[in-house]
Amino acid sequence: MQFSRRRMLLGMGLAATGFGCGGLNPFVIIPALIQGGGRTKAPAEFELTPPPKKTEAKVVVFVSSAAGLHPDLAGVDRMLNAELITMLDARLKANEEKVLVLKMPTIDKFRSDNPNWRSVHPYDIGKEFKADYVIDVEIQEMDLFKEGSQRRWLKGHATVSVNAYDLSKPLKEPAYRLDYTPEYPHGREEEVEGRDSGVQRSAFRMKFVQRIASDISVKFVASAQEYRVD
């Protein structure tokens, strides 16, 4: 490791505080500290570069979810939206990239003012914001429980589509596509604990959402290889 013991201890301490939705969390803190230690980074699969004659690129991130998700997942689209904005912004700033990611209050206001926003093409939404890029994410399927476990074991799995649009292009076609099927935690499950099952599910859902947000964000920012989607 090329970073100091002090930096590692700081990261461990911050991770232990368990920051919530919209704040820092270990999926951002530890990779950012490691990246700051001079390690080689893998390039972004879709780089958010400022267009010609601009010193900064403006990015809009929208997350929606398909109908039919379990009540346990109510509001998960907004939760992922907030976490993805936070992580993407943190990684871009860590790399000192000239990119402005619109914050969640702006997205919330647009949703509130446009109840049928899901029917609007992401390209057109981006134009309304005078953005340079739109990252459009849809949670197509998601569950917190291991299949066939009668909700006794927590094992997150999902199907997520990611489409990124470059608004400098005349066609409303994605410039980048990702079909992503995460599972969390990888290779194991967690037993549901009776009396505290509600709190446990809530905490597990947040961790799963943060994992998804982290995996998606590194597709748009150069990052240490071990923190990218498998």
C-alpha positions in Angstrom: 0.0 0.0 0.0 1.3 3.4 -1.0 -0.8 5.5 1.4 -0.1 6.2 5.0 -1.3 4.3 8.1 -2.8 7.6 9.3 -4.9 7.8 6.1 -6.1 4.2 6.5 -7.1 4.8 10.1 -9.0 7.9 9.1 -10.9 6.0 6.5 -11.7 3.2 9.0 -13.0 5.7 11.5 -15.2 7.5 8.9 -16.6 4.2 7.7 -17.4 3.2 11.2 -19.7 6.2 11.7 -22.1 4.8 9.1 -23.2 7.9 7.3 -26.7 7.7 5.8 -28.5 8.5 2.6 -26.9 11.3 0.7 -23.8 11.4 2.9 -20.4 9.7 2.8 -20.1 6.0 3.3 -17.4 3.3 3.2 -18.1 2.6 -0.5 -16.8 6.1 -1.3 -14.4 6.8 1.6 -12.0 3.9 1.4 -11.6 3.9 -2.4 -11.1 7.6 -2.4 -8.4 7.4 0.2 -6.6 4.6 -1.7 -6.9 6.5 -5.0 -5.3 9.5 -3.3 -2.2 7.4 -2.6 -1.0 7.4 -6.1 -2.3 4.1 -7.3 -2.9 3.3 -10.9 -6.5 3.8 -11.9 -8.6 2.1 -14.6 -10.1 4.6 -17.0 -13.8 5.3 -17.0 -15.9 3.3 -19.5 -17.8 6.5 -20.3 -15.9 9.7 -19.5 -17.8 12.8 -18.5 -15.6 15.4 -20.3 -16.5 19.0 -20.7 -17.7 19.8 -24.3 -15.7 22.1 -26.5 -15.7 25.8 -25.4 -16.9 24.8 -21.9 -14.7 24.5 -18.8 -17.1 22.3 -17.0 -19.5 19.5 -17.9 -23.0 19.4 -16.3 -24.5 16.0 -15.5 -28.1 15.1 -14.5 -28.7 11.7 -12.8 -32.2 10.2 -12.8 -33.2 6.9 -11.2 -36.6 5.3 -11.7 -38.1 1.9 -10.7 -40.4 -0.5 -12.5 -43.8 -1.2 -11.1 -44.4 -4.2 -8.8 -41.4 -3.9 -6.4 -42.1 -5.3 -2.9 -43.4 -2.7 -0.3 -40.0 -3.2 1.5 -38.5 -1.3 -1.5 -40.8 1.8 -1.5 -38.7 4.8 -2.3 -35.7 2.8 -3.3 -35.4 4.7 -6.6 -35.0 8.0 -4.8 -32.6 6.4 -2.4 -30.4 5.1 -5.2 -30.6 8.5 -7.0 -29.3 10.3 -3.9 -26.5 7.8 -3.2 -25.4 7.7 -6.9 -25.3 11.5 -7.1 -23.2 11.7 -3.8 -20.8 9.0 -4.9 -20.3 10.2 -8.4 -19.7 13.7 -7.2 -17.2 12.6 -4.5 -15.2 10.5 -7.0 -15.1 13.3 -9.6 -13.9 15.8 -7.0 -11.3 13.3 -5.8 -10.0 13.1 -9.3 -10.3 16.9 -9.7 -12.4 16.6 -12.8 -14.3 19.6 -14.1 -17.8 18.1 -13.8 -20.9 19.5 -12.0 -23.4 16.9 -10.9 -26.8 18.4 -10.1 -27.8 17.7 -6.5 -30.8 15.8 -5.2 -32.9 18.9 -4.2 -32.9 20.0 -7.9 -33.9 16.5 -9.0 -36.7 16.4 -6.3 -38.1 19.7 -7.5 -38.2 18.6 -11.1 -40.0 15.4 -10.1 -42.5 17.4 -8.0 -43.1 19.9 -10.7 -43.4 17.2 -13.4 -45.4 14.3 -12.0 -45.3 12.5 -15.4 -41.5 12.9 -15.7 -41.0 9.2 -16.3 -42.8 9.6 -19.7 -40.3 12.2 -20.8 -37.3 11.1 -22.7 -34.1 11.4 -20.7 -32.5 13.4 -23.6 -35.3 16.0 -23.4 -34.9 16.2 -19.6 -31.3 16.9 -20.1 -32.0 19.7 -22.6 -34.4 21.3 -20.1 -31.5 21.4 -17.5 -29.1 22.6 -20.2 -27.0 19.6 -19.2 -24.2 18.0 -21.2 -24.9 14.4 -20.0 -27.8 12.5 -18.6 -27.3 9.3 -16.7 -30.6 7.4 -16.7 -31.0 4.4 -14.3 -33.9 2.1 -14.0 -34.4 -0.6 -11.3 -36.1 -3.2 -13.3 -36.2 -5.9 -10.6 -35.0 -5.9 -7.0 -35.4 -8.1 -3.9 -33.7 -8.2 -0.5 -34.3 -11.9 0.2 -32.7 -15.1 -1.0 -34.9 -16.8 -3.5 -36.9 -19.6 -1.9 -35.9 -18.7 1.6 -39.4 -17.6 2.7 -37.9 -14.2 3.7 -35.6 -15.9 6.3 -32.3 -14.9 4.6 -31.2 -11.6 3.3 -29.5 -11.8 -0.1 -30.0 -8.7 -2.3 -30.3 -9.2 -6.0 -31.5 -6.8 -8.7 -31.6 -6.1 -12.4 -30.6 -2.5 -13.3 -30.3 -0.8 -16.6 -28.0 2.3 -17.1 -28.2 4.5 -20.1 -26.0 7.6 -20.5 -26.8 10.3 -23.1 -24.4 12.8 -24.6 -26.5 15.8 -25.4 -23.9 17.1 -27.9 -25.1 14.3 -30.2 -28.2 15.0 -32.4 -29.7 11.5 -31.9 -31.6 10.5 -28.8 -29.7 7.2 -28.5 -27.7 6.2 -25.5 -24.0 6.8 -25.9 -23.3 4.2 -23.2 -25.4 1.2 -22.0 -24.9 -1.1 -19.0 -27.1 -4.0 -18.0 -26.2 -4.8 -14.4 -27.3 -7.7 -12.2 -25.8 -7.1 -8.7 -26.0 -9.4 -5.7 -25.2 -8.4 -2.1 -23.4 -9.6 -0.1 -21.4 -11.6 -2.6 -21.2 -15.3 -2.0 -23.2 -15.4 1.3 -26.4 -14.3 2.9 -27.5 -12.9 6.3 -30.1 -14.6 8.5 -33.1 -12.5 9.4 -33.2 -11.7 13.1 -36.8 -11.8 14.4 -37.4 -8.9 16.8 -35.1 -6.5 15.0 -36.0 -7.7 11.5 -37.4 -4.3 10.4 -34.3 -2.4 11.4 -32.1 -5.1 9.9 -34.0 -4.9 6.6 -33.7 -1.1 6.5 -30.0 -1.2 7.1 -29.4 -4.0 4.6 -31.4 -2.2 2.0 -29.2 0.9 2.4 -26.0 -1.1 2.1 -27.3 -2.8 -1.0 -28.3 0.5 -2.6 -24.8 1.9 -1.7 -23.2 -1.1 -3.3 -25.2 -0.5 -6.5 -24.4 3.2 -6.5 -20.7 2.6 -6.0 -20.6 0.0 -8.8 -22.4 2.3 -11.3 -20.4 5.4 -10.4 -17.0 3.9 -11.2 -18.2 3.4 -14.8 -18.0 7.2 -15.2 -14.9 8.0 -13.2 -11.4 6.6 -13.4 -10.9 4.5 -10.3 -8.8 1.8 -8.7 -9.5 -1.5 -10.5 -10.6 -3.5 -7.4 -13.5 -1.1 -6.8 -15.1 -1.6 -10.2 -18.0 -3.9 -11.2 -17.0 -7.5 -11.5 
